[in-house]
Amino acid sequence: MMMNRRWVAARVLFTLVAGAVGASAAVAETGYPKRPVKLVIPFSVGGGTDTVSRVFADYLKNRLGQSVVVENKGGAGSAVGTEQVVRSDPDGYTLLVNADTVGIFPLIYPNLKFDVRNDLTPISFFASAPIVLVAHPSVAAKDIAELVALARSQPGVVTLATSGLGTPHDLAATLFSRAAKVQLNEIAYKGNGPALADVVAGHVQIGMFTLSSVQAYAAAGRLKLLAITSKERTSLAPEVPSMAEAGLPSVDMSSRYLLMVPAKTPKAIVSRLEEEVAEIARTPAFRDQLTKMGFEALSTTSKSTDMLLQRERERWTPIFGNAKLAPKPTN
């Protein structure tokens, strides 16, 4: 029995090694990549996804030995840019960056022209960032308790900006309004950048944003950081209280960014990209750069990434059920 187990273990190891060598050999045989690669960011310029994706693109360029051309294609909470990648050739030359909320698109959009689970292959998560609820200095609330009191006194009046329907910021807003039992007037934009610009300008009262995108404004006194949408404070901004401290522990949401490709992309290319993301995430310079920007480096396998997306679907299905979210005003 012992010899049999050793033989089985040896065969499994041989198969894994042979598979990895085979994938590398297949990529080497095709010479991938032979030309520049396009990285589609389904949000406008200036937001958290755009910022961290451009840093990632620089490191990916060095790893692949080819230019990585970044293209911003915002709209419909990232559905427009995502569909563009779905319709692209599955040859490894069109890549997508999105948040993990891409996995719950079927719960949000009633008329999607693509199926996330069948039309896209996840490669790996490569970064994450905390989300923070902020307010313009003119808002008469210095903390979450005062904001909740204000919103309850004016149902549907307090305006809230997010980067788009179905984005982590939008879902954080959904969790907040449900937990706090308040009715907010949410305005969904085509990206973090324009949403943030309107809150900083005072056109919108509050907003949900990636922490890294608002820290400079807070330091200059142009925004108030009210709470991190998590159960615990973050080491990236330890002075900002958590939602749990404000009595809203169910408001637990962060932004996690992942790389995806069209379904039917050759397995050898998927494996190559998975390996490159892992190498990038282990690079000290990349990790340090992300930390300074308010992000944390990550890497996952394609299989585990798919499992994490499935977990998100399971998490949000009881909240949304089979009912689709009502469309929100979009700027």
C-alpha positions, 0 to 999 in steps of 0.5 A: 500500500505504501509503495502504491501511494508513493507511485500515485504521488509520483505520477501526480507530481509528474503530471503537474510538472509535465502539464506546466512544461507542456503549457510553456512549450506551447506558448514558446512554440506560438511565440506569444506574444508576437505583437502589442497586447491591449488591456481594456479598462472598462472605466473612465480615466482617473479612477482607482481601477484606471490607476492601479491597472496602468501600474500593472500594465507597466510590469506586465509589459516588462514580463511579456516583452511587448507593449501593453496598450491601455484602452479606457472604455467606460459605461454601464458600470463596466458592462460596455468595456467588458462586452468589448473584450467578450467579442474580441478574438480569444488569442491573448491579445485583448485582456480585461481588468475588472472588479470581482463584482463582474461575477454578479452582473446577471443579478444587476443587468436584465438584458446583458448580451453576454454571459460572464461565466461562459464568455470570460476566463478569469486569470488572477486577482492582482490588487485590492483596495479599501473603499471609503465613504466620503463627504464634501466639507459642506455636509453637516455630518462629521461621522457616520452617526450624524450622516445617518441622522441627516439622511433619515431626516431627508429621505431621498434627498442626500446625494451619493456618487458612485463609479457606476451601477454594479461596481464595488462602490455601488454595492458598498452604497447598497450595503450602507443604505440597507444597514443604516435604513436610509434612502439616498439619491445615488448617482451612478457615473461612468467611472470613479474619476467623474464621480469624485470630481463632482463630490470634490466640487460639491455638486454631490454631497457624499460618495463611495470611493477607493481610498487611494483616490481620495486621500490627497483631497482629504489631506487638503481639507477638500473631503471628509473621510467618514468610514472604511467599508469594512469590519476593521480599520485598514493599515493604509489609513488607520485613522479612519474608523470602520463601518463596524465601529459605527455599528454597521458591521454588515457593510463590508466591501472592498475593491479587488481587481482581476485580469480576464480574457475571452473564453476559449483563449488557449490554455497555454496562454491562460497559464502564461498570464497566470504565471506572469501575474504571480511573478509581478505580485511577488516583485518587491517594487510592485508591492511597494508601489501599490502600498504607497498608492493605497493598494495591496498586491495579490495573485491567485490561480485561474481556478481559485479566481473563478471560485472567488467569483462564484462566492460573490454570486452566492453572497449577493443572490440572497440580497438581490434575489431574482429581481434586477436592480432598478436603473439609477441616474447616470452621469 
